[in-house]
Amino acid sequence: MRRDIAKTLTYLCLHLTVGFTVAYVMTGSLALAGGIALVEPCINAVAFWFHERAWRRVEGRASPSALHPA
């Protein structure tokens, strides 16, 4: 469990760094880049939640044989 938390936190740092760098290169603004780097992961988390719900719905409709062909 500690490894999972460590990996999650290091990935978050990587994600924020990449997001900030790309936004800064594109805008030249530290404030705007910082805002984008903080807001984008939050929006992505919400989008991922809806994505997972949609996949659960698709998996629920599929027959067991369609999911695991012989």
C-alpha positions as CSV (number, residue, x, y, z in Angstrom):
1,M,0.0,0.0,0.0
2,R,2.8,2.4,0.8
3,R,4.3,1.8,-2.6
4,D,1.0,2.6,-4.3
5,I,0.8,5.9,-2.4
6,A,4.4,6.8,-3.3
7,K,3.8,6.0,-6.9
8,T,0.6,8.0,-6.9
9,L,2.3,11.0,-5.4
10,T,5.3,10.9,-7.7
11,Y,3.0,10.6,-10.7
12,L,1.0,13.6,-9.5
13,C,4.3,15.6,-9.2
14,L,5.2,14.5,-12.7
15,H,1.8,15.4,-14.1
16,L,1.8,18.8,-12.4
17,T,5.4,19.5,-13.7
18,V,4.6,18.6,-17.2
19,G,1.3,20.5,-17.2
20,F,3.0,23.6,-15.8
21,T,5.9,23.4,-18.2
22,V,3.7,23.0,-21.3
23,A,1.4,25.8,-20.2
24,Y,4.3,28.1,-19.4
25,V,5.9,27.5,-22.7
26,M,2.6,28.2,-24.5
27,T,1.6,31.3,-22.5
28,G,4.8,32.7,-21.0
29,S,2.8,33.4,-17.8
30,L,3.8,31.9,-14.5
31,A,0.4,32.6,-13.0
32,L,-1.6,31.2,-15.9
33,A,0.7,28.2,-16.1
34,G,0.2,27.6,-12.4
35,G,-3.5,27.8,-12.7
36,I,-3.7,25.5,-15.6
37,A,-1.4,23.0,-13.9
38,L,-3.6,22.9,-10.8
39,V,-7.1,23.0,-12.5
40,E,-6.4,20.5,-15.3
41,P,-5.8,17.5,-13.1
42,C,-9.0,18.2,-11.2
43,I,-11.0,18.3,-14.4
44,N,-9.3,15.2,-15.6
45,A,-10.2,13.4,-12.4
46,V,-13.9,14.2,-12.9
47,A,-13.7,13.2,-16.6
48,F,-12.1,9.9,-15.6
49,W,-15.0,9.2,-13.1
50,F,-17.5,9.6,-15.9
51,H,-15.3,7.5,-18.2
52,E,-15.3,4.7,-15.7
53,R,-19.1,4.9,-15.2
54,A,-19.6,4.6,-19.0
55,W,-17.3,1.6,-19.2
56,R,-19.1,-0.1,-16.3
57,R,-22.4,0.4,-18.2
58,V,-20.9,-1.0,-21.4
59,E,-19.5,-4.0,-19.6
60,G,-22.8,-4.6,-17.9
61,R,-24.6,-4.8,-21.3
62,A,-22.1,-7.2,-22.8
63,S,-22.8,-10.9,-22.6
64,P,-20.2,-13.0,-20.8
65,S,-19.3,-14.8,-24.0
66,A,-18.7,-11.5,-25.7
67,L,-16.2,-10.5,-23.0
68,H,-14.4,-13.8,-22.9
69,P,-14.6,-15.5,-26.4
70,A,-13.7,-19.2,-26.5
